[in-house]
Amino acid sequence: MTAAGYEFTDEDNKKVEDFIEEMAGQDFYAVMEAGLEKTKNMGGGGGGGGGAAAADGAADAAPAAEAKKKSSSSSDDGGGGGAGMFDEDY
């Protein structure tokens, strides 16, 4: 852990010692199977599929944003940034 820049505290050491004592004499695979059985109905998955599509969309949007940036500047709109919010006919 120190290679990753983390130093164990006394509390961390106590937790590790307690865990090792609790696991002593138990079958690791049986403990893992029981844990997985408890968590299999918890849900929480299914949110990872949109990353590639979002990345592709961001790549497509970048040229459009660049073109828009070139077509307008702060000197064109007076530099207020209010998007017409303070115009009289708003």
Short mmCIF file of the C-alpha atoms (twelve columns), coordinates in Angstrom:
data_MODEL
# 
_entry.id   MODEL 
# 
loop_
_atom_site.group_PDB 
_atom_site.id 
_atom_site.type_symbol 
_atom_site.label_atom_id 
_atom_site.label_alt_id 
_atom_site.label_comp_id 
_atom_site.label_asym_id 
_atom_site.label_seq_id 
_atom_site.Cartn_x 
_atom_site.Cartn_y 
_atom_site.Cartn_z 
_atom_site.pdbx_PDB_model_num 
ATOM 1  C CA . MET A 1  0.000   0.000   0.000   1 
ATOM 2  C CA . THR A 2  2.878   2.358   0.619   1 
ATOM 3  C CA . ALA A 3  3.861   1.975   -3.049  1 
ATOM 4  C CA . ALA A 4  0.494   3.534   -3.890  1 
ATOM 5  C CA . GLY A 5  1.124   6.384   -1.461  1 
ATOM 6  C CA . TYR A 6  -1.109  5.121   1.353   1 
ATOM 7  C CA . GLU A 7  0.079   4.433   4.859   1 
ATOM 8  C CA . PHE A 8  -1.884  2.073   7.071   1 
ATOM 9  C CA . THR A 9  -3.204  3.557   10.275  1 
ATOM 10 C CA . ASP A 10 -3.591  1.586   13.497  1 
ATOM 11 C CA . GLU A 11 -7.315  1.336   12.711  1 
ATOM 12 C CA . ASP A 12 -6.537  -0.099  9.248   1 
ATOM 13 C CA . ASN A 13 -4.207  -2.680  10.769  1 
ATOM 14 C CA . LYS A 14 -6.877  -3.665  13.303  1 
ATOM 15 C CA . LYS A 15 -9.464  -4.127  10.539  1 
ATOM 16 C CA . VAL A 16 -7.100  -6.328  8.517   1 
ATOM 17 C CA . GLU A 17 -6.242  -8.422  11.584  1 
ATOM 18 C CA . ASP A 18 -9.946  -8.829  12.409  1 
ATOM 19 C CA . PHE A 19 -10.706 -9.868  8.833   1 
ATOM 20 C CA . ILE A 20 -7.912  -12.448 8.808   1 
ATOM 21 C CA . GLU A 21 -9.139  -13.886 12.110  1 
ATOM 22 C CA . GLU A 22 -12.700 -14.028 10.758  1 
ATOM 23 C CA . MET A 23 -11.564 -15.813 7.575   1 
ATOM 24 C CA . ALA A 24 -9.315  -18.303 9.393   1 
ATOM 25 C CA . GLY A 25 -10.489 -21.851 8.768   1 
ATOM 26 C CA . GLN A 26 -13.112 -20.867 6.190   1 
ATOM 27 C CA . ASP A 27 -13.187 -21.926 2.567   1 
ATOM 28 C CA . PHE A 28 -12.502 -18.772 0.520   1 
ATOM 29 C CA . TYR A 29 -14.647 -19.952 -2.397  1 
ATOM 30 C CA . ALA A 30 -17.599 -20.774 -0.146  1 
ATOM 31 C CA . VAL A 31 -17.397 -17.301 1.425   1 
ATOM 32 C CA . MET A 32 -17.246 -15.654 -2.021  1 
ATOM 33 C CA . GLU A 33 -20.182 -17.726 -3.290  1 
ATOM 34 C CA . ALA A 34 -22.280 -16.800 -0.252  1 
ATOM 35 C CA . GLY A 35 -21.429 -13.134 -0.751  1 
ATOM 36 C CA . LEU A 36 -22.318 -13.231 -4.426  1 
ATOM 37 C CA . GLU A 37 -25.588 -14.961 -3.596  1 
ATOM 38 C CA . LYS A 38 -26.447 -12.087 -1.233  1 
ATOM 39 C CA . THR A 39 -25.614 -9.397  -3.785  1 
ATOM 40 C CA . LYS A 40 -26.950 -10.888 -7.024  1 
ATOM 41 C CA . ASN A 41 -30.397 -9.312  -6.613  1 
ATOM 42 C CA . MET A 42 -29.117 -5.883  -5.623  1 
ATOM 43 C CA . GLY A 43 -29.060 -4.488  -9.159  1 
ATOM 44 C CA . GLY A 44 -26.979 -1.436  -9.852  1 
ATOM 45 C CA . GLY A 45 -25.591 -2.686  -13.136 1 
ATOM 46 C CA . GLY A 46 -26.386 -1.822  -16.701 1 
ATOM 47 C CA . GLY A 47 -25.071 1.694   -16.777 1 
ATOM 48 C CA . GLY A 48 -21.849 1.037   -18.633 1 
ATOM 49 C CA . GLY A 49 -22.994 0.708   -22.236 1 
ATOM 50 C CA . GLY A 50 -23.254 4.366   -23.184 1 
ATOM 51 C CA . GLY A 51 -19.592 5.302   -22.948 1 
ATOM 52 C CA . ALA A 52 -18.596 4.537   -26.522 1 
ATOM 53 C CA . ALA A 53 -21.675 6.195   -27.971 1 
ATOM 54 C CA . ALA A 54 -21.083 9.279   -25.859 1 
ATOM 55 C CA . ALA A 55 -17.465 9.391   -26.961 1 
ATOM 56 C CA . ASP A 56 -18.490 9.126   -30.620 1 
ATOM 57 C CA . GLY A 57 -21.080 11.840  -30.122 1 
ATOM 58 C CA . ALA A 58 -18.506 14.076  -28.477 1 
ATOM 59 C CA . ALA A 59 -16.157 13.555  -31.403 1 
ATOM 60 C CA . ASP A 60 -18.930 14.529  -33.831 1 
ATOM 61 C CA . ALA A 61 -19.915 17.547  -31.752 1 
ATOM 62 C CA . ALA A 62 -16.367 18.921  -31.519 1 
ATOM 63 C CA . PRO A 63 -16.162 20.124  -35.163 1 
ATOM 64 C CA . ALA A 64 -19.616 21.702  -34.861 1 
ATOM 65 C CA . ALA A 65 -18.627 23.494  -31.679 1 
ATOM 66 C CA . GLU A 66 -15.425 24.697  -33.324 1 
ATOM 67 C CA . ALA A 67 -17.364 26.001  -36.321 1 
ATOM 68 C CA . LYS A 68 -19.802 27.795  -34.038 1 
ATOM 69 C CA . LYS A 69 -16.942 29.283  -32.054 1 
ATOM 70 C CA . LYS A 70 -15.395 30.676  -35.238 1 
ATOM 71 C CA . SER A 71 -18.700 32.131  -36.448 1 
ATOM 72 C CA . SER A 72 -19.448 34.123  -33.298 1 
ATOM 73 C CA . SER A 73 -17.277 35.956  -30.855 1 
ATOM 74 C CA . SER A 74 -17.833 38.019  -27.775 1 
ATOM 75 C CA . SER A 75 -17.472 41.202  -29.828 1 
ATOM 76 C CA . ASP A 76 -20.452 40.181  -32.016 1 
ATOM 77 C CA . ASP A 77 -22.924 40.057  -29.142 1 
ATOM 78 C CA . GLY A 78 -21.542 42.863  -27.046 1 
ATOM 79 C CA . GLY A 79 -19.782 40.470  -24.684 1 
ATOM 80 C CA . GLY A 80 -22.664 40.383  -22.207 1 
ATOM 81 C CA . GLY A 81 -23.259 36.647  -22.338 1 
ATOM 82 C CA . GLY A 82 -26.943 37.082  -21.467 1 
ATOM 83 C CA . ALA A 83 -28.155 35.571  -24.755 1 
ATOM 84 C CA . GLY A 84 -30.714 38.354  -25.179 1 
ATOM 85 C CA . MET A 85 -32.058 37.917  -21.681 1 
ATOM 86 C CA . PHE A 86 -31.861 41.641  -21.005 1 
ATOM 87 C CA . ASP A 87 -33.343 42.768  -24.332 1 
ATOM 88 C CA . GLU A 88 -36.503 44.833  -23.979 1 
ATOM 89 C CA . ASP A 89 -38.638 42.354  -25.935 1 
ATOM 90 C CA . TYR A 90 -37.499 39.314  -23.935 1 
# 
